[in-house]
Amino acid sequence: MTASSDQQASAVEAIIFDIDGVLTSGSIVYGPDGEWKIFNVQDGHGFKLAKRAGLKLGILSGRASEASTRRAQELQVDVCEQGIKDKGALLPDILGKLGVDAAKTCYVGDDVVDLPCMQIVGFPVAVENAVEEVKACALYTTVRRGGDGAAREVIELILKAKGLWSEVMNRYEG
């Protein structure tokens, strides 16, 4: 991470995540009762760590599914918007609901539909499996793939940049 990206990460007050390809691998399984998705448990615990540290969390997805709704409820995100075709147009409303400036927001994406949001926020992040255009727009690209700990990596990176990691870890280290 560069000094500039570390500085941007330290200013983050809210993180907005795409779902498919970021919180999941991007694979979709259709079962007899609808769409199934696989989420990473370490990503989920990362959301709890972020909430404990006072960060606001959101989900902004182009697809809508019951699996995503359920996961958003489990993660206790502050805002969850699904089925959004023009993410960039809705992002200012989401930031208004969260009470956070775009400059103090991280957006984590993987595909070209995420570019409008990434161009608005102060700390745009691409997951390792993102398309090249998204990686080119990002200030940081994760080592981990979407659905395989990338969200947790971003959360830890931000908490460490903000100097909050040791405080969060006190709960576990005694």
GIMOCOR-V665923 format. One record per residue. N is the residue number from 1. RES is the residue in one letter. PSI is psi in whole degrees, 0 to 359 (NA if undefined). Layout:
n->N res->RES psi->PSI
n->N res->RES psi->PSI
This chain:
n->1 res->M psi->139
n->2 res->T psi->167
n->3 res->A psi->321
n->4 res->S psi->315
n->5 res->S psi->326
n->6 res->D psi->320
n->7 res->Q psi->317
n->8 res->Q psi->318
n->9 res->A psi->322
n->10 res->S psi->340
n->11 res->A psi->352
n->12 res->V psi->132
n->13 res->E psi->343
n->14 res->A psi->146
n->15 res->I psi->128
n->16 res->I psi->129
n->17 res->F psi->139
n->18 res->D psi->164
n->19 res->I psi->292
n->20 res->D psi->118
n->21 res->G psi->349
n->22 res->V psi->300
n->23 res->L psi->348
n->24 res->T psi->172
n->25 res->S psi->347
n->26 res->G psi->351
n->27 res->S psi->144
n->28 res->I psi->130
n->29 res->V psi->128
n->30 res->Y psi->121
n->31 res->G psi->179
n->32 res->P psi->336
n->33 res->D psi->16
n->34 res->G psi->201
n->35 res->E psi->135
n->36 res->W psi->144
n->37 res->K psi->152
n->38 res->I psi->125
n->39 res->F psi->155
n->40 res->N psi->128
n->41 res->V psi->326
n->42 res->Q psi->324
n->43 res->D psi->315
n->44 res->G psi->318
n->45 res->H psi->327
n->46 res->G psi->321
n->47 res->F psi->319
n->48 res->K psi->319
n->49 res->L psi->316
n->50 res->A psi->317
n->51 res->K psi->317
n->52 res->R psi->328
n->53 res->A psi->356
n->54 res->G psi->7
n->55 res->L psi->149
n->56 res->K psi->143
n->57 res->L psi->141
n->58 res->G psi->161
n->59 res->I psi->134
n->60 res->L psi->109
n->61 res->S psi->143
n->62 res->G psi->337
n->63 res->R psi->152
n->64 res->A psi->135
n->65 res->S psi->154
n->66 res->E psi->324
n->67 res->A psi->319
n->68 res->S psi->321
n->69 res->T psi->314
n->70 res->R psi->316
n->71 res->R psi->318
n->72 res->A psi->321
n->73 res->Q psi->316
n->74 res->E psi->321
n->75 res->L psi->349
n->76 res->Q psi->47
n->77 res->V psi->155
n->78 res->D psi->327
n->79 res->V psi->135
n->80 res->C psi->115
n->81 res->E psi->127
n->82 res->Q psi->160
n->83 res->G psi->28
n->84 res->I psi->116
n->85 res->K psi->328
n->86 res->D psi->83
n->87 res->K psi->320
n->88 res->G psi->327
n->89 res->A psi->328
n->90 res->L psi->336
n->91 res->L psi->316
n->92 res->P psi->324
n->93 res->D psi->317
n->94 res->I psi->315
n->95 res->L psi->325
n->96 res->G psi->317
n->97 res->K psi->323
n->98 res->L psi->342
n->99 res->G psi->37
n->100 res->V psi->141
n->101 res->D psi->150
n->102 res->A psi->323
n->103 res->A psi->339
n->104 res->K psi->26
n->105 res->T psi->142
n->106 res->C psi->135
n->107 res->Y psi->131
n->108 res->V psi->119
n->109 res->G psi->175
n->110 res->D psi->343
n->111 res->D psi->171
n->112 res->V psi->334
n->113 res->V psi->344
n->114 res->D psi->346
n->115 res->L psi->316
n->116 res->P psi->321
n->117 res->C psi->318
n->118 res->M psi->329
n->119 res->Q psi->344
n->120 res->I psi->322
n->121 res->V psi->165
n->122 res->G psi->333
n->123 res->F psi->84
n->124 res->P psi->134
n->125 res->V psi->139
n->126 res->A psi->143
n->127 res->V psi->161
n->128 res->E psi->324
n->129 res->N psi->14
n->130 res->A psi->157
n->131 res->V psi->159
n->132 res->E psi->322
n->133 res->E psi->323
n->134 res->V psi->318
n->135 res->K psi->322
n->136 res->A psi->331
n->137 res->C psi->340
n->138 res->A psi->147
n->139 res->L psi->340
n->140 res->Y psi->139
n->141 res->T psi->129
n->142 res->T psi->156
n->143 res->V psi->325
n->144 res->R psi->152
n->145 res->R psi->157
n->146 res->G psi->137
n->147 res->G psi->357
n->148 res->D psi->40
n->149 res->G psi->5
n->150 res->A psi->319
n->151 res->A psi->317
n->152 res->R psi->318
n->153 res->E psi->315
n->154 res->V psi->315
n->155 res->I psi->313
n->156 res->E psi->317
n->157 res->L psi->315
n->158 res->I psi->315
n->159 res->L psi->321
n->160 res->K psi->318
n->161 res->A psi->328
n->162 res->K psi->355
n->163 res->G psi->23
n->164 res->L psi->353
n->165 res->W psi->313
n->166 res->S psi->324
n->167 res->E psi->316
n->168 res->V psi->321
n->169 res->M psi->341
n->170 res->N psi->327
n->171 res->R psi->330
n->172 res->Y psi->333
n->173 res->E psi->0
n->174 res->G psi->NA
